[in-house]
Amino acid sequence: MLFLELFIQGLLQGSIYALVAVGLTLVYGLLRILHIAHAGLYTLGGYFGVLVYNSSGSLMLSGIVATFGVGILGVIIYRLCYEAILDQPPYVPLIASIGLFIAMEELYRILFGSYGVSFTNPPLQQMLPLGGLYLREGEWVTILVSIILIGGLAWLSSRTRLGLAWRATVTDPQMAESFGIDPIRVRYFNFFIGSALAGTAGMIVGILNNLVEPTMGSVPSYKALAIIVLGGLGSVRGTLVAALALGVVESFGTIYLGNVLNRDAIAFVFLILVLMVRPQGMFRGV
């Protein structure tokens, strides 16, 4: 039973990592930009979720605002911050993204305070049993939402014209444009989807922890970077596998290695060991 509980907890944590890291992979796969400010959008999703829920009492409304509000802001960030510097060396958008992330953290601190915001009446806290295993409603919902969203992304990218246009643009941008695909529309779509996933993840973590604070995106940001390297830069499939694997390794590691390494150190030990065997990551491509 302990093994099963640790495995489920690992999948739970890995599914959150996946929602955050897939957005980074989408941006890198299309534009070759390490979008560090993505972690700031993750934090914003948490704030949207808690503030809307506290004012309206509607979990559905807060989820819609967190997902679509952050998705729209992601498009705005691309338009104002990245679009004008796409032809610059890669370190230029990277520096801009780091600066934007720092600015977002400071803005959250000014607007919402340094100590974070909590739900006045925390939702999805009731324990639900499944075969002798007890998890909170929020934890079951996290796994379910992750499956739906990642499955929806897979369907969108493989079964719709816009998704096929996105994949074609990632594979060969010039050829895709010669066939009439609008690269600007594809980039907007890319940033919207990636940012919306991050906003959803931020709201979920806010519910699970009953706390949203200005720096909550710091740790997920470097873990997400580790995950996309581990999965193979630009590979959505590799990112999903790496995220789930990292969650499971952390879950078991905190029990069996907790006296030697903390949870965050375990993540990077795992990353180093895998890259020693397979430097290019688990997968390549989208």
JOSULSUL-V440694 format. One record per residue. N is the residue number from 1. RES is the residue in one letter. PHI is phi as a letter, one per 30 degrees, with the letter a starting at -180 (* if undefined). PSI is psi in whole degrees, 0 to 359 (NA if undefined). OMEGA is omega in radians with two decimals (none if undefined). Layout:
N/RES/PHI/PSI/OMEGA
N/RES/PHI/PSI/OMEGA
This chain:
1/M/*/323/3.10
2/L/d/318/3.13
3/F/e/314/-3.12
4/L/d/318/-3.13
5/E/d/317/3.12
6/L/d/322/-3.14
7/F/d/315/3.13
8/I/d/318/3.11
9/Q/d/323/3.09
10/G/d/317/3.08
11/L/d/323/3.11
12/L/d/309/-3.14
13/Q/d/321/3.13
14/G/d/326/3.12
15/S/d/326/3.07
16/I/d/315/3.07
17/Y/e/320/-3.10
18/A/d/316/-3.14
19/L/d/323/3.14
20/V/d/313/-3.00
21/A/d/330/-3.14
22/V/d/322/3.10
23/G/d/318/3.08
24/L/d/319/-3.13
25/T/d/319/3.13
26/L/d/316/-3.13
27/V/d/315/-3.12
28/Y/d/319/-3.12
29/G/d/327/-3.10
30/L/d/317/-2.98
31/L/c/353/-3.07
32/R/h/42/3.09
33/I/c/131/3.00
34/L/d/102/-2.96
35/H/d/77/-3.08
36/I/d/326/-3.14
37/A/d/351/3.05
38/H/e/324/3.13
39/A/d/330/3.06
40/G/d/326/3.07
41/L/d/323/3.04
42/Y/e/314/3.10
43/T/d/319/3.14
44/L/d/323/3.07
45/G/e/320/3.08
46/G/d/316/3.13
47/Y/d/315/3.09
48/F/e/315/-3.10
49/G/d/311/-3.06
50/V/d/320/-3.10
51/L/d/318/3.14
52/V/d/320/-3.14
53/Y/d/318/-3.14
54/N/d/330/-3.11
55/S/d/333/-3.06
56/S/c/335/-3.07
57/G/i/6/-3.10
58/S/c/116/3.11
59/L/d/324/3.13
60/M/d/315/3.14
61/L/d/317/-3.14
62/S/d/323/3.10
63/G/d/319/3.12
64/I/d/315/-3.14
65/V/d/316/-3.13
66/A/d/320/-3.09
67/T/d/304/-3.04
68/F/d/325/3.10
69/G/d/314/3.13
70/V/d/323/3.09
71/G/d/316/3.12
72/I/d/319/3.12
73/L/d/325/3.08
74/G/d/319/3.10
75/V/d/319/3.12
76/I/d/319/3.12
77/I/d/317/3.10
78/Y/d/314/-3.07
79/R/d/318/-3.03
80/L/c/330/-2.99
81/C/c/318/-2.98
82/Y/c/326/-2.95
83/E/e/323/-3.07
84/A/d/348/-3.06
85/I/b/17/-3.13
86/L/d/333/-3.12
87/D/d/3/3.12
88/Q/d/165/3.07
89/P/e/153/-3.03
90/P/e/331/-3.11
91/Y/d/340/-3.14
92/V/d/305/3.06
93/P/d/331/3.09
94/L/d/314/3.11
95/I/d/318/3.12
96/A/d/320/-3.12
97/S/d/319/3.10
98/I/d/315/3.11
99/G/d/320/3.12
100/L/d/319/3.12
101/F/d/316/3.11
102/I/d/317/3.13
103/A/d/321/3.13
104/M/d/318/3.11
105/E/d/316/3.14
106/E/d/323/3.11
107/L/d/318/3.09
108/Y/d/320/-3.14
109/R/d/320/-3.14
110/I/d/316/-3.05
111/L/d/321/-2.97
112/F/c/357/3.13
113/G/j/162/-3.05
114/S/d/342/-2.97
115/Y/c/3/3.05
116/G/i/172/-3.11
117/V/b/139/-3.14
118/S/b/163/3.06
119/F/d/133/3.10
120/T/d/327/3.08
121/N/b/85/-2.97
122/P/e/127/3.14
123/P/d/162/2.99
124/L/h/44/-3.11
125/Q/c/352/-3.10
126/Q/d/140/3.13
127/M/d/135/3.12
128/L/b/132/-3.13
129/P/d/150/3.01
130/L/b/102/3.14
131/G/h/38/-3.13
132/G/i/356/3.12
133/L/c/129/-3.10
134/Y/c/124/3.05
135/L/b/155/3.08
136/R/d/156/3.09
137/E/e/318/-3.12
138/G/d/327/3.14
139/E/d/318/3.06
140/W/d/319/3.14
141/V/d/322/3.13
142/T/e/312/3.14
143/I/d/317/-3.13
144/L/d/314/-3.13
145/V/d/319/3.14
146/S/d/317/3.12
147/I/d/316/-3.12
148/I/d/313/-3.07
149/L/d/316/3.14
150/I/d/320/3.06
151/G/d/320/3.10
152/G/d/321/3.10
153/L/d/319/3.11
154/A/d/317/3.10
155/W/d/317/-3.10
156/L/d/319/-3.07
157/S/d/339/-3.06
158/S/c/343/-3.01
159/R/c/358/-3.13
160/T/b/157/3.14
161/R/d/320/-3.14
162/L/d/320/3.11
163/G/d/318/3.10
164/L/d/324/3.07
165/A/d/321/3.10
166/W/d/313/-3.11
167/R/d/321/3.11
168/A/d/321/-3.14
169/T/d/322/3.10
170/V/d/317/-3.06
171/T/d/313/-3.11
172/D/a/90/-3.04
173/P/e/316/-3.09
174/Q/d/318/3.11
175/M/d/319/3.14
176/A/d/318/-3.13
177/E/d/326/3.12
178/S/d/338/3.09
179/F/c/11/3.04
180/G/j/9/3.12
181/I/d/131/-3.13
182/D/d/109/-3.09
183/P/d/329/-3.14
184/I/d/316/3.10
185/R/d/319/3.13
186/V/d/319/3.13
187/R/d/319/3.08
188/Y/d/314/3.10
189/F/e/317/-3.13
190/N/d/311/-3.12
191/F/d/324/3.13
192/F/d/311/-3.10
193/I/d/312/-3.13
194/G/d/317/-3.13
195/S/d/322/3.12
196/A/d/320/3.09
197/L/d/318/3.12
198/A/d/319/3.12
199/G/d/320/3.08
200/T/d/316/3.12
201/A/d/319/3.13
202/G/d/319/3.10
203/M/d/319/-3.14
204/I/d/314/3.14
205/V/d/323/3.07
206/G/e/320/3.11
207/I/d/315/-3.09
208/L/d/321/-3.11
209/N/c/349/-3.01
210/N/h/41/3.13
211/L/a/133/3.00
212/V/b/124/-3.09
213/E/b/161/-3.02
214/P/e/328/-3.06
215/T/c/14/-3.07
216/M/d/345/3.12
217/G/d/353/-3.04
218/S/d/307/-3.12
219/V/d/312/3.09
220/P/e/332/-3.11
221/S/d/312/-3.11
222/Y/d/334/3.04
223/K/d/322/3.10
224/A/d/321/3.08
225/L/d/318/3.10
226/A/d/321/-3.11
227/I/d/317/-3.10
228/I/d/331/3.03
229/V/d/316/-3.13
230/L/d/321/-3.12
231/G/d/348/-3.05
232/G/j/111/-3.01
233/L/e/124/3.11
234/G/j/359/-3.11
235/S/c/113/3.11
236/V/d/316/3.13
237/R/d/315/3.11
238/G/d/323/3.11
239/T/d/316/3.13
240/L/d/313/-3.14
241/V/d/315/-3.11
242/A/d/322/-3.14
243/A/d/313/3.13
244/L/d/320/3.12
245/A/d/318/3.14
246/L/d/319/3.11
247/G/d/316/-3.14
248/V/d/317/3.13
249/V/d/317/3.11
250/E/d/318/-3.11
251/S/d/311/3.13
252/F/d/325/-3.11
253/G/d/325/3.13
254/T/d/336/3.11
255/I/d/313/-2.99
256/Y/c/343/3.13
257/L/b/8/-3.04
258/G/e/333/3.14
259/N/d/347/-3.09
260/V/c/315/-3.08
261/L/b/145/3.02
262/N/d/174/-3.01
263/R/e/318/-3.09
264/D/d/324/3.11
265/A/d/324/3.12
266/I/e/320/-3.13
267/A/e/317/-3.07
268/F/d/331/2.99
269/V/d/316/3.10
270/F/d/316/3.13
271/L/d/313/-3.11
272/I/d/316/-3.12
273/L/d/316/-3.14
274/V/d/317/-3.10
275/L/d/337/3.03
276/M/d/326/3.14
277/V/d/320/-3.07
278/R/b/84/-3.03
279/P/d/332/-3.11
280/Q/d/1/-3.09
281/G/i/179/-3.06
282/M/d/319/-3.08
283/F/b/169/3.02
284/R/b/155/3.10
285/G/i/183/-3.06
286/V/c/NA/none
